Amino acid sequence: MTDQPAAKKAGFHPAIFYIACAVLTGNFLWRMTVTATEYPMREVQVLEMVIDAAMIAGLIGIRKSGPQILFVAALICGIGLFAIRLHSDASWWTGHWHYIFDKR
């Protein structure tokens, strides 16, 4: 009975951790540097916030799958996505730090 296979460790593939970190960090950097030119529909705004919250919750759930410094950096960027929305009324709607009305 000693030749039974060892039980596999239940967990997530580390690639999921790295992808979640890259998406949160990239999204934060994009919203900080790119200027928004139009307001999205209300449904799009809410959906973006729900997806951001789900990414943060998922990252917290798989935090042991990768380096902790990367987890902390991505978590700060994820929280920063919501902090950007508190900057101004335009930031609340667009999710970007800067907004310019484009007259076309």
VMD Tcl script that draws the C-alpha trace (Angstrom):
set ca {
  {0.00 0.00 0.00}
  {2.95 2.35 0.06}
  {3.16 2.65 -3.73}
  {0.09 4.91 -4.00}
  {0.58 8.16 -5.91}
  {1.03 11.27 -3.82}
  {-1.95 13.59 -3.67}
  {-1.64 16.63 -5.90}
  {-1.55 20.01 -4.24}
  {-4.77 21.88 -4.98}
  {-4.11 25.35 -6.33}
  {-4.11 27.63 -9.30}
  {-1.67 27.80 -12.13}
  {0.85 30.59 -11.49}
  {0.12 32.06 -14.94}
  {-3.30 33.18 -13.70}
  {-1.61 35.12 -10.91}
  {0.80 36.83 -13.30}
  {-1.95 37.66 -15.81}
  {-4.13 39.20 -13.09}
  {-1.19 41.27 -11.84}
  {-0.36 42.42 -15.38}
  {-3.97 43.37 -16.14}
  {-4.43 45.38 -12.93}
  {-1.08 47.14 -13.23}
  {-1.46 47.84 -16.95}
  {-5.01 49.11 -16.54}
  {-3.92 51.44 -13.74}
  {-1.01 52.84 -15.75}
  {-3.22 53.27 -18.82}
  {-5.89 55.17 -16.90}
  {-3.27 57.41 -15.26}
  {-1.51 58.37 -18.50}
  {-4.15 58.36 -21.26}
  {-6.57 61.30 -21.43}
  {-10.25 60.43 -21.80}
  {-12.24 62.30 -24.44}
  {-15.79 61.10 -23.84}
  {-18.01 59.80 -21.06}
  {-19.06 56.15 -21.27}
  {-22.62 54.97 -20.77}
  {-23.68 54.31 -17.18}
  {-23.73 50.54 -17.79}
  {-20.15 50.58 -19.05}
  {-19.00 52.58 -16.04}
  {-20.61 50.16 -13.59}
  {-19.33 47.13 -15.50}
  {-15.76 48.48 -15.41}
  {-15.97 48.95 -11.65}
  {-17.42 45.45 -11.16}
  {-14.66 43.91 -13.27}
  {-11.99 45.85 -11.35}
  {-13.46 44.68 -8.03}
  {-13.64 41.07 -9.27}
  {-10.00 41.23 -10.40}
  {-8.95 42.48 -6.95}
  {-10.99 39.77 -5.21}
  {-9.56 37.10 -7.49}
  {-6.04 38.34 -6.91}
  {-6.55 38.18 -3.16}
  {-7.86 34.63 -3.54}
  {-4.75 33.42 -5.40}
  {-2.16 35.55 -3.59}
  {-0.03 32.51 -2.64}
  {0.57 31.57 -6.30}
  {3.32 34.10 -6.92}
  {5.76 36.55 -5.34}
  {4.27 38.65 -2.57}
  {5.89 41.88 -3.77}
  {4.10 41.50 -7.10}
  {0.85 40.81 -5.26}
  {1.24 43.97 -3.17}
  {2.07 46.10 -6.22}
  {-0.95 44.78 -8.15}
  {-3.20 45.24 -5.12}
  {-2.09 48.87 -4.77}
  {-2.77 49.42 -8.48}
  {-6.21 47.81 -8.13}
  {-7.11 50.07 -5.23}
  {-5.68 52.97 -7.21}
  {-8.21 52.28 -9.97}
  {-10.95 53.17 -7.50}
  {-8.95 56.08 -6.07}
  {-8.74 57.62 -9.55}
  {-12.53 57.75 -9.67}
  {-12.54 59.97 -6.55}
  {-10.34 62.62 -8.22}
  {-13.11 64.57 -9.96}
  {-16.56 64.25 -11.46}
  {-15.07 63.51 -14.90}
  {-12.76 60.91 -13.35}
  {-15.72 59.26 -11.67}
  {-17.42 58.76 -15.02}
  {-14.43 57.98 -17.23}
  {-12.10 56.17 -14.82}
  {-9.19 58.23 -16.19}
  {-7.16 60.84 -14.31}
  {-7.46 63.43 -17.11}
  {-10.44 64.40 -19.25}
  {-10.59 66.81 -22.19}
  {-13.76 67.74 -24.05}
  {-12.99 67.11 -27.72}
  {-14.96 69.45 -30.01}
  {-15.38 67.66 -33.33}
}
mol new
graphics top color blue
foreach p $ca { graphics top sphere $p radius 0.5 }
foreach p [lrange $ca 0 end-1] q [lrange $ca 1 end] { graphics top cylinder $p $q radius 0.2 }
display resetview
